Structure formats: structure tokens, C-alpha cells
Amino acid sequence: MTRFLGKRILRRVESDQERERERALAFEGLYERYVSQVYAYVRYRVDSAAEAEDLTAAIFERVLAKIETFRSDEPRFAAWLWRIARNAAIDHYRKQRLRQYLSLEEMVSPASDEPLPEEWVLCEERVREIRAHLKTLAGREQEIIALKFGFGLTNRRIAEVLRMKESTVGSTLHRAMIKLRRKMEEERK
């Protein structure tokens, strides 16, 4: 009897270990697919690369902790992940009581590793100008721009994440870009 129970327990443990391996492999695949997008979004929203890395890790820790509660297909998973990332960014701001966005000078990738000093100065100046104008937009407009250009999401995905109509996302993004363009043109005059 003891020998029989021992074999049953051993099979159960082996089965649990196999399920855990499968779960780890599945999570690894999801992580590899989405980590760069999540990082890009977070990096767009915080000031430093180190902060973005920490926040991205925290987001995937939340996903891993809650993955058992998710029961649906991949498109819904992506929207679920974006909501977790967005909420993590909001939590981050609440903790810091600051609302700062990525320094765009770090998003600009020069044509060569060593740009000419004049080019660098002009680029930094332009980035500061864009960043200043982005901060004048409403919070919702900033969020949509971050999801569009930071995450690279489509308007449909943004609508799912923010629980808005797709047409509202499109019109809000359009109006925000017009505002930015006008502000940039006014400054040049």
C-alpha cells in the first residue's frame, strides 16, 4: 500500500513539474514576443533607461502572477498586457508624483555613431522643443501618443486598451498631432 501511494505521489509530482515547465515555456514565448514593445512604451513614459527596465520587469512579474486568471485568445492577451503596462506606468507616476515623459533626444538614433557636434545640438534643441509641446497636451492625448508611437499599437488596439471607440482614438490622435504641428509652426515664426 505504501509503495503504491509513493508511486502515485511521484507521478503527481512529475506531472506538476511537467506542467510548470510547459507554463514557463509558454510565458517565455509571450515575454519574447512583447518585451520590446512593453519596454518601448515604458521608456517613452519614464526618464531613464534603468527606470524603464525596472518597470518593464515589474510589469512582466504582474503578468506572470496573474496569467492563470487570463482565459482567452492572443489578441485579448495583448490588450490585457497593455492595460497592465499602462496601469503600472500610472502607479509609477503616483509613487513619484511626477508626470514626465521620455526624453526624445534618447529616441533619436543618429545616422552614425558619432554625429557632428552641430547636428547633435540641433537635434537636442528639436527634441526639447517637441518634448515641451507634448507636455502641453491633455493627459489622454499624451497617453494615446505614447501608445501609438511608444508601443506601436494600432488605433484598434489603443481603443481596446483604453476602452474607447476606435474612431475616438483616431480623432483624438489626429487633433493632438494637429495641435503639436501648430505649436511647432508658431514657435518657428
KEBA-870828 format. One record per residue: residue number from 1; residue in three letters; x, y, z of N, C-alpha, C, CB in turn. Coordinates in Angstrom, 3 decimals. Atoms other than C-alpha are relative to their C-alpha. Last residue first. Glycine has a CB too. Example, Ala and Ser with C-alpha at 12.3 -4.5 7.8 and 13.67 -1.06 7.14 Angstrom:
<recs>
(2 "SER" (-0.820 -1.190 -0.060) (13.670 -1.060 7.140) (-0.770 1.090 0.730) (0.414 0.462 -1.415))
(1 "ALA" (0.890 -1.190 0.000) (12.300 -4.500 7.800) (0.900 1.200 0.000) (-0.992 0.027 1.246))
</recs>
This chain:
<recs>
(189 "LYS" (0.270 -1.348 0.530) (7.570 82.241 -36.623) (0.638 1.068 0.816) (-1.468 0.257 -0.073))
(188 "ARG" (-0.968 -0.324 1.054) (9.230 78.932 -35.701) (-0.178 1.419 -0.523) (-0.126 -0.987 -1.149))
(187 "GLU" (-1.296 -0.261 -0.612) (7.330 78.723 -32.411) (1.040 0.407 -1.038) (0.477 -1.227 0.760))
(186 "GLU" (0.069 -1.286 -0.688) (4.006 79.078 -34.162) (1.354 0.366 0.601) (-1.076 -0.033 1.095))
(185 "GLU" (-0.023 -1.043 1.027) (4.915 76.223 -36.529) (-0.028 1.388 0.633) (-1.189 -0.167 -0.960))
(184 "MET" (-1.340 -0.016 0.582) (5.792 73.904 -33.642) (0.123 1.117 -1.037) (0.326 -1.364 -0.641))
(183 "LYS" (-0.898 -0.557 -1.011) (2.617 74.801 -31.793) (1.429 0.101 -0.527) (-0.033 -0.855 1.270))
(182 "ARG" (0.258 -1.446 -0.105) (0.578 74.224 -34.921) (0.945 0.657 0.994) (-1.453 0.259 0.418))
(181 "ARG" (-0.505 -0.637 1.214) (2.190 70.809 -35.532) (-0.176 1.515 0.066) (-0.714 -0.564 -1.238))
(180 "LEU" (-1.460 0.000 -0.045) (1.609 69.738 -31.946) (0.592 0.732 -1.207) (0.529 -1.437 0.055))
(179 "LYS" (-0.420 -0.939 -1.048) (-2.028 70.784 -32.033) (1.521 0.095 0.060) (-0.558 -0.432 1.372))
(178 "ILE" (0.223 -1.343 0.552) (-2.527 68.992 -35.364) (0.441 1.054 1.010) (-1.495 0.203 -0.379))
(177 "MET" (-1.093 -0.230 0.943) (-0.953 65.853 -33.869) (-0.127 1.373 -0.659) (0.025 -1.101 -1.071))
(176 "ALA" (-1.233 -0.205 -0.767) (-3.295 66.049 -30.893) (1.175 0.292 -0.927) (0.306 -1.234 0.867))
(175 "ARG" (0.033 -1.346 -0.598) (-6.332 66.523 -33.142) (1.275 0.299 0.775) (-1.211 0.144 0.926))
(174 "HIS" (-0.079 -0.981 1.084) (-5.417 63.447 -35.209) (0.032 1.424 0.558) (-1.191 -0.167 -0.964))
(173 "LEU" (-1.380 0.009 0.483) (-4.744 61.336 -32.132) (0.189 1.061 -1.092) (0.378 -1.404 -0.539))
(172 "THR" (-0.808 -0.603 -1.062) (-8.092 62.333 -30.618) (1.460 0.082 -0.427) (-0.129 -0.807 1.309))
(171 "SER" (0.229 -1.446 0.028) (-9.862 61.634 -33.932) (0.812 0.710 1.078) (-1.489 0.307 0.180))
(170 "GLY" (-0.503 -0.607 1.223) (-8.289 58.216 -34.272) (-0.167 1.507 -0.019) (-0.691 -0.595 -1.185))
(169 "VAL" (-1.463 0.045 -0.063) (-8.864 57.219 -30.650) (0.586 0.716 -1.213) (0.510 -1.469 0.065))
(168 "THR" (-0.381 -1.026 -0.977) (-12.479 58.358 -30.843) (1.517 0.063 0.129) (-0.645 -0.286 1.377))
(167 "SER" (0.124 -1.298 0.674) (-12.977 56.348 -34.041) (0.396 1.141 0.938) (-1.443 0.209 -0.507))
(166 "GLU" (-1.135 -0.167 0.912) (-11.619 53.248 -32.306) (-0.044 1.359 -0.694) (0.013 -1.121 -1.046))
(165 "LYS" (0.340 0.348 1.379) (-14.147 53.646 -29.512) (1.223 0.268 -0.873) (-1.248 0.813 -0.505))
(164 "MET" (0.610 -1.109 0.736) (-12.625 53.715 -26.052) (-0.441 -0.531 -1.354) (0.995 1.208 -0.158))
(163 "ARG" (1.440 0.228 -0.037) (-11.663 51.060 -23.546) (-0.754 1.204 -0.560) (-0.459 -0.295 1.436))
(162 "LEU" (0.579 -1.132 -0.721) (-8.156 52.455 -23.135) (-1.513 -0.107 0.141) (0.351 1.289 -0.702))
(161 "VAL" (-0.743 -0.258 -1.226) (-6.505 49.161 -24.051) (-0.678 1.075 0.842) (1.429 0.415 -0.327))
(160 "GLU" (0.201 1.114 -0.930) (-9.130 48.123 -26.579) (0.659 0.283 1.338) (0.552 -1.301 -0.589))
(159 "ALA" (1.395 -0.054 -0.433) (-9.146 51.543 -28.250) (-0.306 -1.120 1.001) (-0.941 -0.101 -1.216))
(158 "ILE" (0.059 -1.088 -0.979) (-5.352 51.507 -28.376) (-1.414 0.105 0.559) (0.437 1.349 -0.639))
(157 "ARG" (-0.583 0.504 -1.248) (-5.536 48.111 -30.071) (-0.039 1.072 1.092) (1.452 -0.466 -0.233))
(156 "ARG" (0.914 1.014 -0.541) (-7.936 49.461 -32.716) (0.513 -0.541 1.334) (-0.180 -1.157 -1.005))
(155 "ASN" (1.098 -0.703 -0.672) (-5.827 52.583 -33.218) (-0.981 -0.992 0.629) (-0.739 0.917 -0.994))
(154 "THR" (0.976 -0.526 0.948) (-2.861 50.357 -33.967) (-1.078 0.738 0.787) (-0.621 -1.144 -0.873))
(153 "LEU" (1.312 0.636 0.117) (-0.144 49.965 -31.377) (-0.829 0.642 -1.103) (-0.751 0.079 1.329))
(152 "GLY" (0.200 0.354 1.398) (3.482 50.972 -31.864) (-1.334 -0.683 -0.229) (1.118 -0.891 -0.475))
(151 "PHE" (0.330 1.421 0.113) (4.108 50.837 -28.139) (-0.098 -0.441 -1.450) (-1.307 -0.296 0.716))
(150 "GLY" (-0.860 0.732 -0.928) (5.888 54.189 -27.949) (-0.194 -1.498 -0.118) (-0.266 0.440 1.424))
(149 "PHE" (-1.380 -0.103 0.441) (4.409 55.796 -31.068) (0.982 -0.697 0.930) (0.376 1.436 -0.133))
(148 "LYS" (-0.161 0.063 1.452) (0.756 54.838 -30.770) (1.474 -0.057 -0.395) (-0.672 1.206 -0.661))
(147 "LEU" (0.377 1.338 0.456) (0.629 54.010 -27.059) (0.238 -0.158 -1.506) (-1.475 -0.279 0.334))
(146 "ALA" (-0.954 0.963 -0.557) (2.580 57.133 -26.116) (-0.304 -1.414 -0.479) (-0.021 0.050 1.533))
(145 "ILE" (-1.254 -0.151 0.749) (0.509 59.293 -28.486) (1.038 -0.998 0.498) (0.544 1.443 0.128))
(144 "ILE" (0.230 0.574 1.329) (-2.692 57.909 -26.947) (1.262 0.102 -0.848) (-1.176 0.709 -0.704))
(143 "GLU" (0.099 1.457 -0.135) (-1.445 58.598 -23.429) (-0.159 -0.663 -1.364) (-1.181 -0.378 0.912))
(142 "GLN" (-1.351 0.493 -0.251) (-0.354 62.141 -24.287) (0.007 -1.528 0.067) (0.560 0.597 1.308))
(141 "GLU" (-0.719 -0.138 1.254) (-3.774 62.845 -25.793) (1.431 -0.528 0.145) (0.010 1.470 -0.454))
(140 "ARG" (0.515 1.041 0.893) (-5.497 61.453 -22.694) (0.738 0.048 -1.337) (-1.528 0.168 -0.218))
(139 "GLY" (-0.488 1.316 -0.413) (-3.307 63.600 -20.433) (-0.429 -1.119 -0.923) (-0.467 -0.301 1.381))
(138 "ALA" (0.803 0.624 -1.054) (-4.096 66.800 -22.334) (0.544 -1.400 0.292) (-1.505 -0.069 -0.412))
(137 "LEU" (1.208 0.720 0.409) (-1.289 68.255 -24.416) (-0.730 -0.555 1.217) (0.352 -1.139 -0.975))
(136 "THR" (1.136 -0.933 -0.043) (1.145 70.835 -23.049) (-1.305 -0.670 -0.404) (0.264 1.193 -0.910))
(135 "LYS" (0.459 -0.192 -1.382) (3.703 68.162 -22.145) (-1.185 0.950 0.102) (1.134 0.522 0.853))
(134 "LEU" (0.742 1.201 -0.414) (3.994 67.153 -25.798) (-0.582 0.177 1.399) (0.915 -1.244 -0.038))
(133 "HIS" (1.332 -0.075 0.584) (4.981 70.738 -26.668) (-0.851 -1.217 0.361) (0.102 0.131 -1.509))
(132 "ALA" (0.727 -1.076 -0.671) (7.903 70.704 -24.252) (-1.430 0.093 -0.529) (0.728 1.345 -0.190))
(131 "ARG" (0.341 0.457 -1.350) (9.033 67.328 -25.559) (-0.805 1.055 0.752) (1.273 -0.346 0.784))
(130 "ILE" (1.100 0.975 0.126) (8.892 68.530 -29.150) (-0.460 -0.453 1.378) (0.439 -1.225 -0.846))
(129 "GLU" (1.173 -0.722 0.492) (11.008 71.606 -28.351) (-1.207 -0.939 -0.083) (0.291 0.627 -1.384))
(128 "ARG" (0.502 -0.771 -1.150) (13.481 69.623 -26.287) (-1.276 0.746 -0.377) (1.074 0.999 0.502))
(127 "VAL" (0.598 0.962 -0.927) (13.822 67.180 -29.203) (-0.575 0.720 1.217) (1.043 -1.048 0.441))
(126 "ARG" (1.280 0.431 0.584) (14.423 69.993 -31.668) (-0.733 -0.960 0.939) (0.231 -0.675 -1.372))
(125 "GLU" (0.888 -1.158 -0.061) (17.153 71.504 -29.487) (-1.399 -0.373 -0.501) (0.577 1.170 -0.831))
(124 "GLU" (0.403 -0.156 -1.405) (18.788 68.128 -28.989) (-0.990 1.146 0.163) (1.230 0.241 0.888))
(123 "CYS" (0.879 1.114 -0.332) (18.799 67.567 -32.759) (-0.507 0.128 1.439) (0.734 -1.341 -0.195))
(122 "LEU" (1.282 -0.242 0.660) (20.256 70.970 -33.470) (-1.023 -1.069 0.348) (0.188 0.062 -1.507))
(121 "VAL" (0.608 -1.160 -0.657) (22.994 70.444 -30.886) (-1.364 0.298 -0.605) (0.914 1.234 -0.115))
(120 "TRP" (0.445 0.427 -1.322) (23.759 66.957 -32.195) (-0.710 1.139 0.727) (1.190 -0.500 0.830))
(119 "GLU" (1.190 0.839 0.183) (23.928 68.127 -35.788) (-0.584 -0.398 1.343) (0.340 -1.257 -0.820))
(118 "GLU" (1.089 -0.890 0.423) (26.326 70.919 -34.859) (-1.309 -0.774 -0.162) (0.364 0.705 -1.323))
(117 "PRO" (0.491 -0.783 -1.139) (28.514 68.486 -32.907) (-1.167 0.919 -0.362) (1.127 0.825 0.574))
(116 "LEU" (-0.732 -1.256 -0.094) (28.762 66.146 -35.903) (-0.571 0.807 1.162) (-0.081 0.806 -1.337))
(115 "PRO" (0.495 -1.111 0.813) (27.223 62.799 -35.198) (0.897 1.224 0.173) (-1.456 0.344 0.379))
(114 "GLU" (-0.536 -1.273 -0.452) (29.360 59.947 -33.868) (-0.490 1.136 -0.885) (1.525 -0.038 0.018))
(113 "ASP" (-0.218 0.035 -1.439) (27.727 56.553 -34.045) (0.479 1.332 0.549) (0.994 -1.071 0.341))
(112 "SER" (-1.261 0.644 -0.340) (26.353 57.270 -37.471) (0.152 0.020 1.508) (1.205 0.702 -0.695))
(111 "ALA" (-0.386 0.801 1.163) (22.909 58.028 -38.827) (1.317 -0.719 0.236) (0.104 0.879 -1.241))
(110 "PRO" (-0.782 -0.680 1.029) (21.832 59.208 -35.380) (0.393 -0.958 -1.119) (1.249 0.629 0.613))
(109 "SER" (-1.174 0.812 0.280) (19.072 57.419 -33.483) (0.781 0.652 -1.129) (-0.396 -1.459 -0.365))
(108 "VAL" (-0.571 -0.320 1.300) (16.643 59.840 -31.940) (1.242 -0.860 -0.206) (0.344 1.519 -0.111))
(107 "MET" (0.693 0.797 1.007) (14.817 58.192 -29.065) (0.598 0.218 -1.383) (-1.489 0.340 -0.014))
(106 "GLU" (-0.477 1.373 -0.103) (17.303 59.436 -26.468) (-0.689 -0.914 -1.000) (-0.212 -0.523 1.404))
(105 "GLU" (-1.349 0.050 0.541) (16.762 63.021 -27.561) (0.563 -1.409 0.080) (0.908 0.975 0.739))
(104 "LEU" (-0.009 0.414 1.394) (13.068 62.373 -27.035) (1.399 -0.019 -0.591) (-0.879 0.908 -0.811))
(103 "SER" (-0.786 -1.013 0.673) (13.466 62.485 -23.282) (0.162 -0.446 -1.439) (1.383 0.220 0.697))
(102 "LEU" (-1.311 0.332 0.540) (10.802 60.118 -22.221) (0.640 1.205 -0.655) (-0.106 -1.141 -0.997))
(101 "TYR" (-0.050 0.934 1.119) (7.884 61.594 -20.425) (1.426 -0.171 -0.456) (-0.880 0.478 -1.161))
(100 "GLN" (-1.020 -0.314 0.977) (7.381 63.222 -17.066) (0.016 -1.079 -1.072) (1.381 0.134 0.670))
(99 "ARG" (0.521 0.475 1.278) (4.340 63.265 -14.853) (0.966 0.438 -1.085) (-1.443 0.541 -0.273))
(98 "LEU" (-0.520 -0.747 1.145) (5.628 63.459 -11.342) (-0.669 -0.530 -1.245) (1.552 -0.114 -0.109))
(97 "ARG" (0.715 -1.274 0.054) (4.071 62.411 -8.057) (0.552 0.919 -1.084) (0.072 0.695 1.346))
(96 "GLN" (-0.969 -1.077 0.163) (6.719 59.702 -7.847) (-0.629 1.388 0.024) (0.744 -0.184 -1.283))
(95 "LYS" (-1.060 0.116 -1.001) (4.516 56.978 -6.439) (0.942 1.193 -0.070) (0.783 -1.303 -0.195))
(94 "ARG" (0.604 -0.286 -1.309) (1.513 58.099 -8.436) (1.053 -0.037 1.095) (-1.123 -1.007 0.314))
(93 "TYR" (0.159 -1.448 -0.137) (3.660 58.235 -11.523) (-0.617 0.375 1.335) (-0.854 0.546 -1.130))
(92 "HIS" (-1.343 -0.583 -0.099) (4.785 54.625 -11.105) (-0.100 1.508 0.212) (0.832 -0.312 -1.271))
(91 "ASP" (-0.455 0.241 -1.377) (1.216 53.526 -10.462) (1.361 0.630 0.243) (0.061 -1.506 0.294))
(90 "ILE" (0.783 -0.909 -0.845) (0.207 55.151 -13.757) (0.415 -0.152 1.460) (-1.517 -0.272 -0.158))
(89 "ALA" (-0.547 -1.346 0.232) (3.037 53.355 -15.547) (-0.735 1.023 0.861) (-0.105 0.386 -1.499))
(88 "ALA" (-1.300 -0.040 -0.677) (1.975 50.059 -13.958) (0.642 1.374 -0.166) (0.937 -1.099 -0.550))
(87 "ASN" (0.259 -0.155 -1.434) (-1.616 50.721 -15.022) (1.306 0.059 0.792) (-0.875 -1.154 0.513))
(86 "ARG" (0.518 -1.357 -0.220) (-0.490 51.273 -18.600) (-0.241 0.248 1.486) (-1.308 0.218 -0.794))
(85 "ALA" (-1.125 -0.932 0.181) (1.600 48.118 -18.594) (-0.438 1.430 0.275) (0.576 -0.108 -1.428))
(84 "ILE" (-0.901 0.196 -1.138) (-1.254 46.052 -17.126) (1.163 0.983 -0.088) (0.525 -1.460 0.045))
(83 "ARG" (0.660 -0.601 -1.169) (-3.649 47.540 -19.665) (0.868 -0.143 1.251) (-1.379 -0.654 0.236))
(82 "TRP" (-0.143 -1.455 0.116) (-1.183 46.774 -22.465) (-0.662 0.693 1.183) (-0.611 0.505 -1.324))
(81 "LEU" (-1.378 -0.381 -0.321) (-0.940 43.151 -21.261) (0.165 1.513 -0.054) (0.990 -0.677 -0.967))
(80 "TRP" (-0.135 0.205 -1.448) (-4.726 42.711 -21.284) (1.400 0.439 0.456) (-0.257 -1.500 0.375))
(79 "ALA" (0.728 -1.113 -0.624) (-4.892 44.203 -24.788) (0.119 -0.081 1.530) (-1.498 -0.016 -0.430))
(78 "ALA" (-0.759 -1.228 0.261) (-2.182 41.791 -25.917) (-0.682 1.199 0.650) (0.153 0.233 -1.518))
(77 "PHE" (-1.166 -0.004 -0.884) (-3.932 38.871 -24.238) (0.791 1.284 -0.174) (0.896 -1.218 -0.275))
(76 "ARG" (0.465 -0.493 -1.300) (-7.174 39.780 -25.986) (1.149 0.010 1.013) (-1.168 -0.870 0.522))
(75 "PRO" (0.298 -1.437 0.114) (-5.412 39.460 -29.308) (-0.500 0.592 1.320) (-1.044 0.233 -1.093))
(74 "GLU" (-1.156 -0.906 0.035) (-3.866 36.165 -28.094) (-0.350 1.470 -0.173) (0.908 -0.404 -1.102))
(73 "ASP" (-0.912 0.119 1.144) (-7.025 34.279 -27.158) (1.084 1.077 0.025) (-0.784 0.085 -1.310))
(72 "SER" (0.510 -0.453 1.284) (-8.778 33.920 -23.820) (1.052 -0.166 -1.077) (-0.449 1.455 0.081))
(71 "ARG" (0.545 1.113 0.770) (-8.543 32.777 -20.228) (-0.572 0.517 -1.321) (-1.089 -0.750 0.812))
(70 "PHE" (0.318 -0.376 1.372) (-6.374 35.012 -18.082) (-0.456 -1.220 -0.777) (1.210 0.654 -0.685))
(69 "THR" (1.360 -0.547 0.033) (-6.578 34.235 -14.361) (-0.428 0.363 -1.414) (-0.097 1.228 0.897))
(68 "GLU" (0.964 1.089 -0.213) (-3.571 31.902 -14.505) (-1.436 0.497 -0.073) (0.244 -0.670 1.350))
(67 "ILE" (0.233 0.698 1.257) (-1.504 34.712 -16.017) (-1.033 -1.126 0.144) (1.310 -0.565 -0.523))
(66 "LYS" (1.426 0.003 0.334) (-1.913 36.879 -12.907) (-0.348 -0.847 -1.224) (-0.459 1.406 -0.232))
(65 "ALA" (0.804 0.264 -1.191) (1.467 36.366 -11.197) (-1.482 -0.169 -0.335) (0.175 1.127 1.006))
(64 "LEU" (-0.251 1.376 -0.443) (3.279 36.057 -14.514) (-0.870 -0.360 1.197) (1.481 -0.186 0.354))
(63 "VAL" (0.595 0.894 0.999) (1.657 39.240 -15.831) (0.168 -1.448 0.446) (0.646 0.217 -1.398))
(62 "ARG" (1.454 -0.046 -0.186) (2.493 41.111 -12.628) (-0.693 -0.962 -0.952) (-0.530 1.428 -0.214))
(61 "GLU" (0.251 0.705 -1.259) (6.122 39.970 -12.869) (-1.499 -0.036 0.296) (0.764 0.675 1.166))
(60 "PHE" (0.024 1.428 0.310) (6.053 41.020 -16.517) (-0.118 -0.857 1.260) (1.254 -0.387 -0.772))
(59 "ILE" (1.193 0.298 0.809) (5.035 44.522 -15.497) (-0.073 -1.491 -0.300) (0.012 0.811 -1.321))
(58 "ALA" (1.148 0.038 -0.920) (7.647 44.665 -12.732) (-1.288 -0.349 -0.752) (-0.160 1.360 0.724))
(57 "ALA" (-0.103 1.243 -0.785) (10.373 43.747 -15.231) (-1.190 -0.138 0.938) (1.319 -0.030 0.810))
(56 "THR" (0.324 1.086 0.931) (9.190 46.514 -17.566) (0.064 -1.344 0.730) (0.972 0.006 -1.216))
(55 "LEU" (1.449 -0.001 0.167) (9.205 48.959 -14.638) (-0.450 -1.110 -0.953) (-0.471 1.362 -0.518))
(54 "ASP" (0.621 0.443 -1.255) (12.753 48.062 -13.714) (-1.508 -0.103 -0.141) (0.350 0.958 1.139))
(53 "GLU" (-0.295 1.427 -0.167) (13.954 48.305 -17.316) (-0.663 -0.543 1.257) (1.518 -0.237 0.061))
(52 "ALA" (0.810 0.736 0.974) (12.189 51.640 -17.802) (0.222 -1.503 0.120) (0.324 0.464 -1.422))
(51 "GLU" (1.385 -0.018 -0.491) (13.696 53.038 -14.610) (-0.900 -0.818 -0.923) (-0.525 1.456 0.107))
(50 "ALA" (0.026 0.885 -1.174) (17.167 51.958 -15.765) (-1.406 -0.084 0.582) (0.990 0.496 1.076))
(49 "ALA" (0.036 1.383 0.484) (16.572 53.511 -19.196) (-0.081 -0.974 1.174) (1.245 -0.307 -0.865))
(48 "SER" (-1.273 0.709 0.138) (15.772 56.829 -17.589) (-0.196 -1.433 -0.478) (0.747 0.003 1.325))
(47 "ASP" (-1.185 -0.767 0.368) (13.076 59.467 -17.863) (1.250 -0.817 -0.262) (0.288 0.966 1.055))
(46 "VAL" (-0.876 -0.316 -1.140) (9.859 57.487 -17.940) (1.297 0.616 -0.496) (0.297 -1.268 0.839))
(45 "ARG" (0.702 -0.629 -1.108) (6.893 57.336 -20.371) (0.890 0.393 1.182) (-1.061 -0.913 0.476))
(44 "TYR" (0.611 -1.226 0.475) (8.589 56.604 -23.698) (-0.594 0.792 1.162) (-1.076 -0.311 -1.040))
(43 "ARG" (-1.129 -0.922 0.198) (10.762 54.049 -21.965) (-0.501 1.351 -0.481) (1.015 -0.581 -1.010))
(42 "VAL" (-0.426 -0.468 -1.323) (7.593 52.353 -20.714) (1.120 1.025 -0.145) (0.465 -1.188 0.883))
(41 "TYR" (1.071 -0.806 -0.585) (6.173 52.110 -24.228) (0.440 0.603 1.334) (-1.266 -0.850 0.195))
(40 "ALA" (0.066 -1.237 0.786) (9.467 50.936 -25.716) (-1.069 0.933 0.561) (-0.290 -0.314 -1.485))
(39 "TYR" (-1.126 -0.859 -0.371) (9.897 48.399 -22.885) (-0.067 1.335 -0.745) (1.336 -0.708 -0.297))
(38 "VAL" (0.288 -0.509 -1.344) (6.422 46.990 -23.459) (1.105 0.948 0.437) (-0.150 -1.162 1.015))
(37 "GLN" (1.088 -0.969 0.114) (7.091 46.708 -27.177) (-0.331 0.606 1.359) (-1.247 -0.662 -0.602))
(36 "SER" (-0.542 -1.203 0.644) (10.484 45.049 -26.635) (-1.074 1.075 -0.147) (0.589 -0.346 -1.379))
(35 "VAL" (-0.872 -0.791 -0.876) (9.079 42.646 -24.060) (0.508 1.268 -0.665) (1.174 -0.834 0.447))
(34 "TYR" (0.497 -1.312 -0.410) (6.109 41.503 -26.175) (0.981 0.874 0.778) (-1.198 -0.187 0.815))
(33 "ARG" (0.802 -0.679 1.015) (7.148 38.467 -28.238) (-0.304 1.446 0.378) (-1.297 -0.753 -0.225))
(32 "GLU" (-0.846 -0.323 1.155) (9.985 37.328 -26.015) (-0.772 0.781 -1.061) (0.572 -1.282 -0.613))
(31 "TYR" (-0.972 -1.007 -0.413) (7.779 37.518 -22.931) (0.837 0.446 -1.199) (0.911 -0.549 1.122))
(30 "LEU" (0.721 -1.268 -0.097) (4.944 35.638 -24.606) (0.944 1.141 0.359) (-1.121 -0.100 1.038))
(29 "GLY" (0.397 -0.395 1.346) (7.320 32.870 -25.645) (-0.736 1.337 -0.009) (-0.873 -1.074 -0.620))
(28 "GLU" (-1.214 -0.451 0.680) (8.896 32.726 -22.186) (-0.315 0.481 -1.414) (1.041 -1.130 -0.044))
(27 "PHE" (-0.255 -1.367 -0.454) (5.430 32.524 -20.643) (1.233 0.570 -0.690) (0.179 0.038 1.528))
(26 "ALA" (1.042 -0.857 0.571) (4.623 29.480 -22.756) (0.232 1.453 0.402) (-1.402 -0.466 0.458))
(25 "LEU" (-0.277 -0.151 1.433) (7.953 27.872 -21.886) (-1.023 0.907 -0.668) (0.012 -1.366 -0.690))
(24 "ALA" (-1.187 -0.856 0.134) (7.442 28.518 -18.164) (0.331 0.238 -1.467) (1.208 -0.630 0.719))
(23 "ARG" (0.412 -1.365 -0.354) (3.900 27.107 -18.280) (1.164 0.972 -0.186) (-0.515 0.054 1.461))
(22 "GLU" (0.813 -0.476 1.120) (5.137 23.995 -20.072) (-0.436 1.442 0.227) (-1.229 -0.902 -0.196))
(21 "ARG" (-0.913 -0.213 1.121) (7.873 23.531 -17.449) (-0.756 0.556 -1.209) (0.714 -1.318 -0.374))
(20 "GLU" (-0.772 -1.204 -0.325) (5.333 24.011 -14.629) (0.999 0.320 -1.119) (0.743 -0.182 1.348))
(19 "ARG" (0.885 -1.147 0.214) (3.002 21.481 -16.235) (0.732 1.310 0.260) (-1.235 -0.099 0.902))
(18 "GLU" (0.173 -0.126 1.441) (5.892 18.997 -16.415) (-0.907 1.186 -0.330) (-0.578 -1.298 -0.588))
(17 "GLN" (-1.239 -0.571 0.519) (6.771 19.594 -12.764) (-0.093 0.212 -1.509) (1.192 -0.907 0.337))
(16 "ASP" (-0.036 -1.416 -0.397) (3.165 19.047 -11.743) (1.242 0.684 -0.541) (-0.047 0.137 1.529))
(15 "SER" (1.012 -0.670 0.818) (3.083 15.765 -13.701) (-0.027 1.495 0.306) (-1.392 -0.621 0.242))
(14 "GLU" (-0.559 -0.092 1.343) (6.340 14.647 -12.076) (-0.958 0.724 -0.936) (0.317 -1.394 -0.542))
(13 "VAL" (-1.082 -0.989 -0.065) (4.921 15.483 -8.640) (0.609 0.186 -1.386) (1.090 -0.436 1.020))
(12 "ARG" (0.641 -1.310 -0.147) (1.702 13.609 -9.446) (1.051 1.104 0.019) (-0.853 0.051 1.288))
(11 "ARG" (0.592 -0.346 1.290) (3.664 10.609 -10.724) (-0.645 1.381 0.044) (-1.034 -1.050 -0.411))
(10 "LEU" (-1.103 -0.300 0.912) (5.787 10.591 -7.529) (-0.528 0.393 -1.378) (0.944 -1.209 -0.117))
(9 "ILE" (-0.497 -1.329 -0.376) (2.662 10.814 -5.359) (1.122 0.414 -0.939) (0.493 0.015 1.471))
(8 "ARG" (1.030 -0.984 0.373) (1.120 7.896 -7.167) (0.463 1.417 0.286) (-1.308 -0.277 0.748))
(7 "LYS" (-0.035 -0.134 1.456) (4.347 5.860 -6.928) (-1.018 1.034 -0.479) (-0.268 -1.356 -0.668))
(6 "GLY" (-1.250 -0.660 0.352) (4.598 6.529 -3.182) (0.094 0.222 -1.503) (1.191 -0.821 0.487))
(5 "LEU" (0.173 -1.427 -0.273) (0.949 5.644 -2.668) (1.246 0.785 -0.401) (-0.313 0.229 1.486))
(4 "PHE" (0.965 -0.496 0.973) (1.517 2.255 -4.354) (-0.204 1.502 0.174) (-1.340 -0.744 0.140))
(3 "ARG" (-0.707 -0.072 1.270) (4.634 1.576 -2.260) (-0.895 0.568 -1.098) (0.511 -1.381 -0.400))
(2 "THR" (-0.883 -1.158 -0.085) (2.782 2.425 0.928) (0.736 0.199 -1.312) (1.000 -0.161 1.153))
(1 "MET" (0.824 -1.195 0.000) (0.000 0.000 0.000) (0.870 1.261 0.000) (-0.939 -0.003 1.211))
</recs>
